[in-house]
Amino acid sequence: MKIKVKNLGALKQAEFTLGDLTIICGCNNTGKTYATYALFGFLSTWRRMFTIQINSDKIERLLADGVIRLDIQEYVQQSEQIVTKGCQAYTQELPKIFAAPSERFKETEFQVSVDIQNTRLERRFDLKIGSGEVSLFSITKTEESTELVVTLLVEKEKVKIPTDILERIITDALKDIIFDQFLPNPFIASSERTGAAIFRKDLNFDRNRLFEEMGQVGQNIDRVELLLKDYGDYALPIRTNVAFIRQLEKIVKKSSFIAENYPDVLADFADIIGGKYTVTRNDELYYEPNKGKRVKLSMDESSSAVRSLLDIGFYLRHEAKEGDLLMVDEPELNLHPENQRRVARLFARLVNLGIKVFITTHSDYIIKELNTLIMLNHEKPHLKQIAEEEGYLPAELISSEKIKVYIAEEAPIILEGKKKKTKCQTLTLADIDPELGIAARSFDTTIETMNRIQEAIIWGQD
């Protein structure tokens, strides 16, 4: 999947391709978070933004005959137009995604392109829609088939679903079959996650604003207007983060494919945080350290590193699914360099398990550790010996082909409609050598400057 943006925050014009592991590096205020939030917003809302039209006569035939068969290839052929129009609709939603004034996005363009030529229709699809315990109709697709079969399961007189809702349910099924393979389900850990962990019970934005306004206006209020009002004062990723933290009591009842199949990954994560998270029946959240006396620490008593990794920990244990996109804004937040290295190894392992990872980072430790994993991923005796001696697992090693690294920086590029290069804020694809790793010059320049100064201090008198 390729993403193109114009006039998005600091980014004048940029494009990036989603890899199995995607990294955006760069200085502060260079557009990393804008690119991250825009991508997360799109992946969270594309089903609502994409529009598929079904002829009304097909719905009428379903109600008359009790069954219709839709040729999925017919809608695959419309995919490019569906995506284009969906991106245009999403661009109009960007002020809500960022909770920012619409004026900031007047000239913004957001485009996504997917490899429609490689659309695969092998997956089975089976959905039943009903009311209570009664199934009203089914939507099915067998493996390898290109037909979607919609069947009424009751007499048509008993179908109480309005035709427009019936059409929407069918088109949603088509969207999932065609586009779900290209657009991963996102989970985000925003840079505000440490605060959300402490104040999770107090962070109900809409409710708090509603109570505040009711208190200000007194008795002369329009209750319906207040209930329908949009209180989106925070960007969608932050609101999503807070909603996740506030629902932990429900989330802990689920089990991820990692918990079921790869408990050693969870054990490694527990070793990184030095303990475990627990949620009581009263929805109280605690951290229990492994060392010392057995105690339960609240989040405000726990270290900032424990709070920083909270979202990721619960995601891995309870939510993770193969094919997901785990997005982490600055994974190095509050982590000691050693734990930054270990988190890099965790990300590589998740990629090898089938979870895509997207991060923004200022951490040279994370990049260098990923370089180590790339360089060790070769069939050479001495590399195997080093990996074994240093405690690297084969499951942590990663191919350079799975990684895309971009530098958010000012660079000369050819703007659309222009012939000459113009220097502006963009995303530059970094070189990745299978033998030497990632060339992340945004860190190298700073490190070289520091080394030069220190060498001058030490050797200047000579």
MIVEX-280527 format. One record per residue (C-alpha): residue in one letter; z, y, x. Coordinates in nm, 3 decimals, padded with zeros to 5 digits. Layout:
<residuo->A&up->Z&north->Y&east->X>
...
This chain:
<residuo->M&up->00.000&north->00.000&east->00.000>
<residuo->K&up->-00.102&north->00.339&east->00.136>
<residuo->I&up->00.066&north->00.665&east->00.032>
<residuo->K&up->-00.093&north->01.008&east->00.074>
<residuo->V&up->00.089&north->01.336&east->00.015>
<residuo->K&up->-00.003&north->01.703&east->00.034>
<residuo->N&up->00.234&north->01.999&east->00.020>
<residuo->L&up->00.540&north->01.781&east->-00.028>
<residuo->G&up->00.842&north->01.962&east->00.109>
<residuo->A&up->00.788&north->02.020&east->00.479>
<residuo->L&up->00.487&north->01.787&east->00.484>
<residuo->K&up->00.161&north->01.979&east->00.466>
<residuo->Q&up->-00.052&north->01.666&east->00.462>
<residuo->A&up->00.041&north->01.310&east->00.556>
<residuo->E&up->-00.030&north->00.948&east->00.486>
<residuo->F&up->00.154&north->00.629&east->00.567>
<residuo->T&up->00.109&north->00.260&east->00.499>
<residuo->L&up->00.398&north->00.047&east->00.381>
<residuo->G&up->00.463&north->-00.233&east->00.628>
<residuo->D&up->00.711&north->-00.518&east->00.611>
<residuo->L&up->00.939&north->-00.285&east->00.808>
<residuo->T&up->00.854&north->00.085&east->00.778>
<residuo->I&up->01.034&north->00.346&east->00.988>
<residuo->I&up->01.011&north->00.725&east->00.978>
<residuo->C&up->01.164&north->00.908&east->01.275>
<residuo->G&up->01.177&north->01.277&east->01.353>
<residuo->C&up->01.391&north->01.586&east->01.377>
<residuo->N&up->01.587&north->01.732&east->01.087>
<residuo->N&up->01.395&north->01.910&east->00.811>
<residuo->T&up->01.062&north->01.752&east->00.901>
<residuo->G&up->00.991&north->01.576&east->00.570>
<residuo->K&up->01.144&north->01.229&east->00.618>
<residuo->T&up->01.365&north->01.242&east->00.310>
<residuo->Y&up->01.090&north->01.399&east->00.098>
<residuo->A&up->00.858&north->01.108&east->00.180>
<residuo->T&up->01.137&north->00.858&east->00.112>
<residuo->Y&up->01.246&north->01.005&east->-00.221>
<residuo->A&up->00.888&north->01.047&east->-00.343>
<residuo->L&up->00.810&north->00.683&east->-00.267>
<residuo->F&up->01.130&north->00.560&east->-00.429>
<residuo->G&up->01.063&north->00.769&east->-00.739>
<residuo->F&up->00.713&north->00.629&east->-00.771>
<residuo->L&up->00.823&north->00.268&east->-00.731>
<residuo->S&up->01.099&north->00.326&east->-00.986>
<residuo->T&up->00.875&north->00.482&east->-01.252>
<residuo->W&up->00.521&north->00.345&east->-01.210>
<residuo->R&up->00.543&north->00.124&east->-01.519>
<residuo->R&up->00.604&north->00.431&east->-01.729>
<residuo->M&up->00.335&north->00.634&east->-01.550>
<residuo->F&up->00.056&north->00.375&east->-01.566>
<residuo->T&up->-00.142&north->00.363&east->-01.890>
<residuo->I&up->-00.340&north->00.063&east->-02.013>
<residuo->Q&up->-00.539&north->00.092&east->-02.335>
<residuo->I&up->-00.579&north->-00.205&east->-02.570>
<residuo->N&up->-00.829&north->-00.175&east->-02.851>
<residuo->S&up->-00.657&north->-00.146&east->-03.186>
<residuo->D&up->-00.882&north->-00.418&east->-03.328>
<residuo->K&up->-00.718&north->-00.669&east->-03.093>
<residuo->I&up->-00.374&north->-00.588&east->-03.233>
<residuo->E&up->-00.514&north->-00.617&east->-03.586>
<residuo->R&up->-00.665&north->-00.954&east->-03.496>
<residuo->L&up->-00.328&north->-01.069&east->-03.360>
<residuo->L&up->-00.159&north->-00.981&east->-03.687>
<residuo->A&up->-00.441&north->-01.140&east->-03.889>
<residuo->D&up->-00.508&north->-01.458&east->-03.690>
<residuo->G&up->-00.170&north->-01.505&east->-03.520>
<residuo->V&up->-00.314&north->-01.520&east->-03.168>
<residuo->I&up->-00.531&north->-01.320&east->-02.927>
<residuo->R&up->-00.660&north->-01.393&east->-02.579>
<residuo->L&up->-00.700&north->-01.105&east->-02.337>
<residuo->D&up->-00.922&north->-01.126&east->-02.029>
<residuo->I&up->-00.696&north->-00.995&east->-01.749>
<residuo->Q&up->-00.998&north->-00.938&east->-01.523>
<residuo->E&up->-01.115&north->-00.671&east->-01.767>
<residuo->Y&up->-00.803&north->-00.470&east->-01.688>
<residuo->V&up->-00.813&north->-00.550&east->-01.316>
<residuo->Q&up->-01.152&north->-00.377&east->-01.307>
<residuo->Q&up->-00.982&north->-00.064&east->-01.444>
<residuo->S&up->-00.701&north->-00.079&east->-01.186>
<residuo->E&up->-00.826&north->00.198&east->-00.960>
<residuo->Q&up->-00.851&north->00.444&east->-01.250>
<residuo->I&up->-00.511&north->00.332&east->-01.384>
<residuo->V&up->-00.345&north->00.396&east->-01.047>
<residuo->T&up->-00.519&north->00.733&east->-01.001>
<residuo->K&up->-00.414&north->00.861&east->-01.344>
<residuo->G&up->-00.065&north->00.718&east->-01.294>
<residuo->C&up->-00.026&north->00.909&east->-00.967>
<residuo->Q&up->-00.138&north->01.230&east->-01.137>
<residuo->A&up->00.120&north->01.176&east->-01.410>
<residuo->Y&up->00.387&north->01.098&east->-01.150>
<residuo->T&up->00.309&north->01.415&east->-00.954>
<residuo->Q&up->00.397&north->01.614&east->-01.264>
<residuo->E&up->00.734&north->01.436&east->-01.269>
<residuo->L&up->00.828&north->01.524&east->-00.911>
<residuo->P&up->01.050&north->01.821&east->-01.010>
<residuo->K&up->01.264&north->01.575&east->-01.209>
<residuo->I&up->01.261&north->01.318&east->-00.928>
<residuo->F&up->01.392&north->01.577&east->-00.683>
<residuo->A&up->01.594&north->01.778&east->-00.939>
<residuo->A&up->01.421&north->02.087&east->-00.800>
<residuo->P&up->01.231&north->02.385&east->-00.947>
<residuo->S&up->00.879&north->02.298&east->-01.059>
<residuo->E&up->00.739&north->02.590&east->-00.855>
<residuo->R&up->00.801&north->02.388&east->-00.538>
<residuo->F&up->00.554&north->02.123&east->-00.649>
<residuo->K&up->00.273&north->02.338&east->-00.791>
<residuo->E&up->00.038&north->02.243&east->-00.508>
<residuo->T&up->00.180&north->01.895&east->-00.439>
<residuo->E&up->-00.040&north->01.588&east->-00.450>
<residuo->F&up->00.091&north->01.231&east->-00.444>
<residuo->Q&up->-00.155&north->00.943&east->-00.423>
<residuo->V&up->-00.111&north->00.570&east->-00.385>
<residuo->S&up->-00.384&north->00.317&east->-00.312>
<residuo->V&up->-00.342&north->-00.058&east->-00.335>
<residuo->D&up->-00.568&north->-00.342&east->-00.226>
<residuo->I&up->-00.713&north->-00.417&east->-00.569>
<residuo->Q&up->-00.980&north->-00.640&east->-00.411>
<residuo->N&up->-00.706&north->-00.888&east->-00.324>
<residuo->T&up->-00.552&north->-00.902&east->-00.670>
<residuo->R&up->-00.411&north->-01.250&east->-00.722>
<residuo->L&up->-00.365&north->-01.399&east->-01.066>
<residuo->E&up->-00.214&north->-01.736&east->-00.972>
<residuo->R&up->00.136&north->-01.653&east->-01.092>
<residuo->R&up->00.261&north->-01.792&east->-01.420>
<residuo->F&up->00.384&north->-01.546&east->-01.683>
<residuo->D&up->00.600&north->-01.636&east->-01.981>
<residuo->L&up->00.773&north->-01.390&east->-02.213>
<residuo->K&up->00.919&north->-01.426&east->-02.561>
<residuo->I&up->01.007&north->-01.129&east->-02.776>
<residuo->G&up->01.244&north->-01.164&east->-03.068>
<residuo->S&up->01.528&north->-01.031&east->-03.274>
<residuo->G&up->01.863&north->-01.202&east->-03.238>
<residuo->E&up->01.798&north->-01.575&east->-03.200>
<residuo->V&up->01.456&north->-01.560&east->-03.366>
<residuo->S&up->01.146&north->-01.538&east->-03.142>
<residuo->L&up->00.874&north->-01.327&east->-03.301>
<residuo->F&up->00.590&north->-01.372&east->-03.053>
<residuo->S&up->00.518&north->-01.497&east->-02.704>
<residuo->I&up->00.308&north->-01.365&east->-02.417>
<residuo->T&up->00.197&north->-01.634&east->-02.174>
<residuo->K&up->-00.034&north->-01.690&east->-01.881>
<residuo->T&up->-00.069&north->-02.024&east->-01.709>
<residuo->E&up->-00.109&north->-02.064&east->-01.336>
<residuo->E&up->-00.460&north->-01.991&east->-01.208>
<residuo->S&up->-00.566&north->-01.867&east->-01.554>
<residuo->T&up->-00.712&north->-01.519&east->-01.604>
<residuo->E&up->-00.626&north->-01.513&east->-01.976>
<residuo->L&up->-00.319&north->-01.360&east->-02.133>
<residuo->V&up->-00.236&north->-01.535&east->-02.460>
<residuo->V&up->-00.033&north->-01.347&east->-02.722>
<residuo->T&up->00.089&north->-01.568&east->-03.007>
<residuo->L&up->00.285&north->-01.488&east->-03.323>
<residuo->L&up->00.569&north->-01.737&east->-03.366>
<residuo->V&up->00.653&north->-01.640&east->-03.724>
<residuo->E&up->00.455&north->-01.550&east->-04.033>
<residuo->K&up->00.291&north->-01.211&east->-03.993>
<residuo->E&up->00.482&north->-01.075&east->-04.295>
<residuo->K&up->00.805&north->-01.125&east->-04.097>
<residuo->V&up->00.688&north->-00.924&east->-03.797>
<residuo->K&up->00.879&north->-00.597&east->-03.820>
<residuo->I&up->00.770&north->-00.453&east->-03.485>
<residuo->P&up->00.555&north->-00.136&east->-03.518>
<residuo->T&up->00.204&north->-00.184&east->-03.382>
<residuo->D&up->00.246&north->00.085&east->-03.115>
<residuo->I&up->00.556&north->-00.090&east->-02.977>
<residuo->L&up->00.374&north->-00.424&east->-02.994>
<residuo->E&up->00.089&north->-00.274&east->-02.793>
<residuo->R&up->00.330&north->-00.130&east->-02.537>
<residuo->I&up->00.500&north->-00.467&east->-02.485>
<residuo->I&up->00.162&north->-00.632&east->-02.422>
<residuo->T&up->00.045&north->-00.358&east->-02.185>
<residuo->D&up->00.375&north->-00.380&east->-01.995>
<residuo->A&up->00.304&north->-00.751&east->-01.943>
<residuo->L&up->-00.043&north->-00.667&east->-01.811>
<residuo->K&up->00.105&north->-00.409&east->-01.574>
<residuo->D&up->00.349&north->-00.663&east->-01.433>
<residuo->I&up->00.083&north->-00.929&east->-01.384>
<residuo->I&up->-00.166&north->-00.695&east->-01.214>
<residuo->F&up->00.047&north->-00.445&east->-01.021>
<residuo->D&up->00.383&north->-00.609&east->-00.957>
<residuo->Q&up->00.233&north->-00.797&east->-00.661>
<residuo->F&up->00.150&north->-00.467&east->-00.488>
<residuo->L&up->00.445&north->-00.246&east->-00.588>
<residuo->P&up->00.781&north->-00.386&east->-00.474>
<residuo->N&up->01.105&north->-00.336&east->-00.662>
<residuo->P&up->01.300&north->-00.067&east->-00.471>
<residuo->F&up->01.670&north->-00.045&east->-00.390>
<residuo->I&up->01.790&north->00.269&east->-00.214>
<residuo->A&up->02.097&north->00.359&east->-00.012>
<residuo->S&up->02.078&north->00.737&east->00.012>
<residuo->S&up->02.248&north->00.944&east->00.280>
<residuo->E&up->02.504&north->01.054&east->00.017>
<residuo->R&up->02.634&north->00.698&east->-00.021>
<residuo->T&up->02.960&north->00.747&east->00.169>
<residuo->G&up->03.078&north->01.015&east->-00.074>
<residuo->A&up->02.964&north->00.812&east->-00.375>
<residuo->A&up->03.182&north->00.522&east->-00.259>
<residuo->I&up->03.497&north->00.737&east->-00.270>
<residuo->F&up->03.432&north->00.926&east->-00.592>
<residuo->R&up->03.247&north->00.653&east->-00.785>
<residuo->K&up->03.476&north->00.668&east->-01.090>
<residuo->D&up->03.441&north->01.044&east->-01.117>
<residuo->L&up->03.064&north->01.054&east->-01.076>
<residuo->N&up->02.925&north->01.041&east->-01.426>
<residuo->F&up->02.703&north->01.347&east->-01.404>
<residuo->D&up->02.571&north->01.357&east->-01.759>
<residuo->R&up->02.906&north->01.289&east->-01.922>
<residuo->N&up->03.088&north->01.547&east->-01.712>
<residuo->R&up->02.826&north->01.813&east->-01.780>
<residuo->L&up->02.830&north->01.729&east->-02.151>
<residuo->F&up->03.208&north->01.770&east->-02.170>
<residuo->E&up->03.185&north->02.092&east->-01.970>
<residuo->E&up->02.929&north->02.247&east->-02.205>
<residuo->M&up->03.117&north->02.133&east->-02.515>
<residuo->G&up->03.426&north->02.306&east->-02.380>
<residuo->Q&up->03.236&north->02.628&east->-02.316>
<residuo->V&up->03.060&north->02.663&east->-02.652>
<residuo->G&up->03.358&north->02.576&east->-02.873>
<residuo->Q&up->03.290&north->02.479&east->-03.234>
<residuo->N&up->02.943&north->02.632&east->-03.270>
<residuo->I&up->02.748&north->02.352&east->-03.108>
<residuo->D&up->02.439&north->02.156&east->-03.194>
<residuo->R&up->02.553&north->01.802&east->-03.110>
<residuo->V&up->02.201&north->01.657&east->-03.124>
<residuo->E&up->02.070&north->01.919&east->-02.882>
<residuo->L&up->02.351&north->01.846&east->-02.639>
<residuo->L&up->02.294&north->01.471&east->-02.652>
<residuo->L&up->01.919&north->01.506&east->-02.591>
<residuo->K&up->01.953&north->01.758&east->-02.309>
<residuo->D&up->01.849&north->01.647&east->-01.960>
<residuo->Y&up->02.131&north->01.690&east->-01.706>
<residuo->G&up->01.927&north->01.593&east->-01.399>
<residuo->D&up->02.104&north->01.810&east->-01.142>
<residuo->Y&up->02.068&north->01.546&east->-00.871>
<residuo->A&up->01.766&north->01.375&east->-00.723>
<residuo->L&up->01.676&north->01.037&east->-00.871>
<residuo->P&up->01.774&north->00.836&east->-00.559>
<residuo->I&up->02.121&north->00.992&east->-00.565>
<residuo->R&up->02.162&north->00.930&east->-00.939>
<residuo->T&up->02.045&north->00.572&east->-00.890>
<residuo->N&up->02.288&north->00.525&east->-00.602>
<residuo->V&up->02.579&north->00.655&east->-00.809>
<residuo->A&up->02.482&north->00.440&east->-01.108>
<residuo->F&up->02.482&north->00.131&east->-00.885>
<residuo->I&up->02.825&north->00.210&east->-00.741>
<residuo->R&up->02.970&north->00.273&east->-01.087>
<residuo->Q&up->02.850&north->-00.065&east->-01.219>
<residuo->L&up->02.999&north->-00.288&east->-00.950>
<residuo->E&up->03.215&north->-00.483&east->-01.196>
<residuo->K&up->02.897&north->-00.603&east->-01.371>
<residuo->I&up->02.696&north->-00.641&east->-01.051>
<residuo->V&up->02.945&north->-00.881&east->-00.888>
<residuo->K&up->02.878&north->-01.133&east->-01.166>
<residuo->K&up->02.527&north->-01.185&east->-01.028>
<residuo->S&up->02.419&north->-01.378&east->-00.721>
<residuo->S&up->02.124&north->-01.290&east->-00.497>
<residuo->F&up->01.882&north->-01.537&east->-00.341>
<residuo->I&up->02.046&north->-01.454&east->-00.007>
<residuo->A&up->02.391&north->-01.556&east->-00.135>
<residuo->E&up->02.245&north->-01.880&east->-00.271>
<residuo->N&up->02.022&north->-01.975&east->00.021>
<residuo->Y&up->02.128&north->-01.780&east->00.331>
<residuo->P&up->02.509&north->-01.743&east->00.333>
<residuo->D&up->02.499&north->-01.702&east->00.713>
<residuo->V&up->02.332&north->-01.362&east->00.661>
<residuo->L&up->02.629&north->-01.253&east->00.449>
<residuo->A&up->02.864&north->-01.389&east->00.714>
<residuo->D&up->02.689&north->-01.176&east->00.977>
<residuo->F&up->02.718&north->-00.871&east->00.750>
<residuo->A&up->03.089&north->-00.940&east->00.697>
<residuo->D&up->03.126&north->-00.952&east->01.075>
<residuo->I&up->02.958&north->-00.611&east->01.105>
<residuo->I&up->03.204&north->-00.447&east->00.863>
<residuo->G&up->03.494&north->-00.655&east->00.994>
<residuo->G&up->03.600&north->-00.778&east->00.651>
<residuo->K&up->03.484&north->-00.798&east->00.291>
<residuo->Y&up->03.456&north->-00.595&east->-00.028>
<residuo->T&up->03.631&north->-00.704&east->-00.346>
<residuo->V&up->03.617&north->-00.578&east->-00.703>
<residuo->T&up->03.903&north->-00.661&east->-00.940>
<residuo->R&up->03.883&north->-00.726&east->-01.313>
<residuo->N&up->04.005&north->-00.372&east->-01.364>
<residuo->D&up->03.700&north->-00.246&east->-01.172>
<residuo->E&up->03.908&north->-00.148&east->-00.870>
<residuo->L&up->03.716&north->-00.156&east->-00.543>
<residuo->Y&up->03.884&north->-00.263&east->-00.220>
<residuo->Y&up->03.802&north->-00.344&east->00.138>
<residuo->E&up->03.991&north->-00.631&east->00.302>
<residuo->P&up->03.978&north->-00.628&east->00.684>
<residuo->N&up->03.975&north->-00.961&east->00.867>
<residuo->K&up->04.208&north->-00.858&east->01.147>
<residuo->G&up->04.577&north->-00.782&east->01.121>
<residuo->K&up->04.790&north->-00.827&east->00.812>
<residuo->R&up->04.618&north->-00.916&east->00.486>
<residuo->V&up->04.581&north->-00.582&east->00.309>
<residuo->K&up->04.359&north->-00.423&east->00.048>
<residuo->L&up->04.233&north->-00.077&east->00.133>
<residuo->S&up->04.082&north->00.161&east->-00.120>
<residuo->M&up->03.760&north->00.334&east->-00.024>
<residuo->D&up->03.933&north->00.659&east->00.072>
<residuo->E&up->04.162&north->00.453&east->00.300>
<residuo->S&up->03.872&north->00.264&east->00.458>
<residuo->S&up->03.660&north->00.377&east->00.750>
<residuo->S&up->03.345&north->00.579&east->00.695>
<residuo->A&up->03.146&north->00.286&east->00.836>
<residuo->V&up->03.282&north->00.059&east->00.563>
<residuo->R&up->03.178&north->00.313&east->00.299>
<residuo->S&up->02.839&north->00.367&east->00.461>
<residuo->L&up->02.748&north->-00.002&east->00.432>
<residuo->L&up->02.897&north->-00.059&east->00.085>
<residuo->D&up->02.571&north->-00.033&east->-00.111>
<residuo->I&up->02.386&north->-00.261&east->00.129>
<residuo->G&up->02.664&north->-00.518&east->00.118>
<residuo->F&up->02.666&north->-00.545&east->-00.261>
<residuo->Y&up->02.287&north->-00.543&east->-00.271>
<residuo->L&up->02.261&north->-00.833&east->-00.028>
<residuo->R&up->02.520&north->-01.045&east->-00.207>
<residuo->H&up->02.437&north->-00.973&east->-00.570>
<residuo->E&up->02.098&north->-00.804&east->-00.621>
<residuo->A&up->01.847&north->-00.895&east->-00.350>
<residuo->K&up->01.525&north->-01.069&east->-00.456>
<residuo->E&up->01.231&north->-01.182&east->-00.246>
<residuo->G&up->00.964&north->-00.912&east->-00.236>
<residuo->D&up->01.211&north->-00.624&east->-00.284>
<residuo->L&up->01.193&north->-00.301&east->-00.086>
<residuo->L&up->01.530&north->-00.206&east->00.066>
<residuo->M&up->01.526&north->00.167&east->00.144>
<residuo->V&up->01.799&north->00.311&east->00.364>
<residuo->D&up->01.820&north->00.678&east->00.450>
<residuo->E&up->01.977&north->00.702&east->00.798>
<residuo->P&up->02.130&north->00.352&east->00.832>
<residuo->E&up->02.314&north->00.470&east->01.143>
<residuo->L&up->02.549&north->00.691&east->00.938>
<residuo->N&up->02.903&north->00.662&east->01.081>
<residuo->L&up->02.822&north->00.345&east->01.274>
<residuo->H&up->02.922&north->00.275&east->01.633>
<residuo->P&up->02.617&north->00.211&east->01.858>
<residuo->E&up->02.698&north->-00.161&east->01.869>
<residuo->N&up->02.689&north->-00.183&east->01.490>
<residuo->Q&up->02.367&north->00.019&east->01.485>
<residuo->R&up->02.217&north->-00.255&east->01.700>
<residuo->R&up->02.349&north->-00.523&east->01.466>
<residuo->V&up->02.212&north->-00.346&east->01.160>
<residuo->A&up->01.869&north->-00.336&east->01.327>
<residuo->R&up->01.892&north->-00.713&east->01.376>
<residuo->L&up->01.997&north->-00.753&east->01.012>
<residuo->F&up->01.691&north->-00.557&east->00.895>
<residuo->A&up->01.460&north->-00.774&east->01.107>
<residuo->R&up->01.615&north->-01.085&east->00.958>
<residuo->L&up->01.572&north->-00.956&east->00.603>
<residuo->V&up->01.205&north->-00.885&east->00.675>
<residuo->N&up->01.162&north->-01.243&east->00.793>
<residuo->L&up->01.325&north->-01.362&east->00.468>
<residuo->G&up->01.073&north->-01.173&east->00.255>
<residuo->I&up->01.246&north->-00.841&east->00.184>
<residuo->K&up->01.055&north->-00.530&east->00.288>
<residuo->V&up->01.266&north->-00.263&east->00.458>
<residuo->F&up->01.204&north->00.113&east->00.472>
<residuo->I&up->01.431&north->00.339&east->00.679>
<residuo->T&up->01.450&north->00.692&east->00.810>
<residuo->T&up->01.647&north->00.722&east->01.130>
<residuo->H&up->01.764&north->00.945&east->01.412>
<residuo->S&up->01.902&north->00.647&east->01.604>
<residuo->D&up->01.759&north->00.558&east->01.941>
<residuo->Y&up->01.988&north->00.253&east->01.937>
<residuo->I&up->01.816&north->00.111&east->01.629>
<residuo->I&up->01.469&north->00.168&east->01.773>
<residuo->K&up->01.560&north->00.018&east->02.111>
<residuo->E&up->01.717&north->-00.287&east->01.948>
<residuo->L&up->01.403&north->-00.340&east->01.741>
<residuo->N&up->01.206&north->-00.311&east->02.065>
<residuo->T&up->01.419&north->-00.589&east->02.209>
<residuo->L&up->01.348&north->-00.808&east->01.905>
<residuo->I&up->00.974&north->-00.742&east->01.942>
<residuo->M&up->00.971&north->-00.812&east->02.316>
<residuo->L&up->01.171&north->-01.135&east->02.281>
<residuo->N&up->00.934&north->-01.264&east->02.014>
<residuo->H&up->00.704&north->-01.446&east->02.259>
<residuo->E&up->00.673&north->-01.807&east->02.372>
<residuo->K&up->00.786&north->-01.753&east->02.730>
<residuo->P&up->01.063&north->-01.963&east->02.891>
<residuo->H&up->01.250&north->-01.670&east->03.045>
<residuo->L&up->01.248&north->-01.479&east->02.713>
<residuo->K&up->01.394&north->-01.778&east->02.532>
<residuo->Q&up->01.662&north->-01.801&east->02.797>
<residuo->I&up->01.749&north->-01.430&east->02.763>
<residuo->A&up->01.761&north->-01.457&east->02.384>
<residuo->E&up->01.995&north->-01.756&east->02.403>
<residuo->E&up->02.222&north->-01.598&east->02.664>
<residuo->E&up->02.247&north->-01.270&east->02.470>
<residuo->G&up->02.306&north->-01.436&east->02.135>
<residuo->Y&up->01.979&north->-01.353&east->01.960>
<residuo->L&up->01.877&north->-01.589&east->01.681>
<residuo->P&up->01.512&north->-01.692&east->01.635>
<residuo->A&up->01.540&north->-01.564&east->01.274>
<residuo->E&up->01.610&north->-01.213&east->01.410>
<residuo->L&up->01.302&north->-01.184&east->01.627>
<residuo->I&up->01.014&north->-00.992&east->01.473>
<residuo->S&up->00.642&north->-00.951&east->01.524>
<residuo->S&up->00.512&north->-00.604&east->01.607>
<residuo->E&up->00.246&north->-00.657&east->01.338>
<residuo->K&up->00.512&north->-00.640&east->01.068>
<residuo->I&up->00.630&north->-00.291&east->01.169>
<residuo->K&up->00.492&north->00.054&east->01.093>
<residuo->V&up->00.658&north->00.352&east->01.264>
<residuo->Y&up->00.580&north->00.717&east->01.185>
<residuo->I&up->00.696&north->01.033&east->01.359>
<residuo->A&up->00.757&north->01.333&east->01.132>
<residuo->E&up->00.631&north->01.617&east->01.349>
<residuo->E&up->00.398&north->01.913&east->01.381>
<residuo->A&up->00.061&north->01.786&east->01.503>
<residuo->P&up->-00.308&north->01.883&east->01.490>
<residuo->I&up->-00.487&north->01.706&east->01.203>
<residuo->I&up->-00.800&north->01.763&east->00.997>
<residuo->L&up->-00.696&north->01.888&east->00.654>
<residuo->E&up->-00.897&north->01.771&east->00.355>
<residuo->G&up->-01.200&north->01.994&east->00.304>
<residuo->K&up->-01.180&north->02.130&east->00.661>
<residuo->K&up->-01.380&north->02.046&east->00.972>
<residuo->K&up->-01.151&north->02.165&east->01.250>
<residuo->K&up->-00.805&north->02.038&east->01.329>
<residuo->T&up->-00.509&north->02.246&east->01.215>
<residuo->K&up->-00.157&north->02.215&east->01.350>
<residuo->C&up->00.082&north->02.137&east->01.065>
<residuo->Q&up->00.373&north->01.916&east->00.961>
<residuo->T&up->00.261&north->01.557&east->00.913>
<residuo->L&up->00.345&north->01.192&east->00.985>
<residuo->T&up->00.197&north->01.050&east->01.304>
<residuo->L&up->00.162&north->00.675&east->01.344>
<residuo->A&up->00.348&north->00.561&east->01.657>
<residuo->D&up->00.205&north->00.307&east->01.898>
<residuo->I&up->00.370&north->-00.036&east->01.901>
<residuo->D&up->00.300&north->-00.262&east->02.196>
<residuo->P&up->00.370&north->-00.635&east->02.142>
<residuo->E&up->00.508&north->-00.652&east->02.496>
<residuo->L&up->00.690&north->-00.317&east->02.521>
<residuo->G&up->00.778&north->-00.226&east->02.164>
<residuo->I&up->00.778&north->00.108&east->01.982>
<residuo->A&up->00.685&north->00.435&east->02.151>
<residuo->A&up->00.920&north->00.669&east->01.963>
<residuo->R&up->00.864&north->00.988&east->02.158>
<residuo->S&up->01.080&north->01.197&east->01.923>
<residuo->F&up->01.380&north->01.032&east->02.092>
<residuo->D&up->01.227&north->01.004&east->02.436>
<residuo->T&up->01.181&north->01.379&east->02.474>
<residuo->T&up->01.548&north->01.448&east->02.401>
<residuo->I&up->01.669&north->01.169&east->02.630>
<residuo->E&up->01.441&north->01.284&east->02.911>
<residuo->T&up->01.570&north->01.641&east->02.874>
<residuo->M&up->01.932&north->01.525&east->02.893>
<residuo->N&up->01.858&north->01.308&east->03.197>
<residuo->R&up->01.682&north->01.599&east->03.369>
<residuo->I&up->01.979&north->01.831&east->03.312>
<residuo->Q&up->02.232&north->01.575&east->03.433>
<residuo->E&up->02.027&north->01.494&east->03.741>
<residuo->A&up->02.009&north->01.866&east->03.819>
<residuo->I&up->02.388&north->01.891&east->03.783>
<residuo->I&up->02.450&north->01.595&east->04.012>
<residuo->W&up->02.179&north->01.653&east->04.272>
<residuo->G&up->02.120&north->02.028&east->04.237>
<residuo->Q&up->02.306&north->02.124&east->04.555>
<residuo->D&up->02.082&north->01.904&east->04.766>
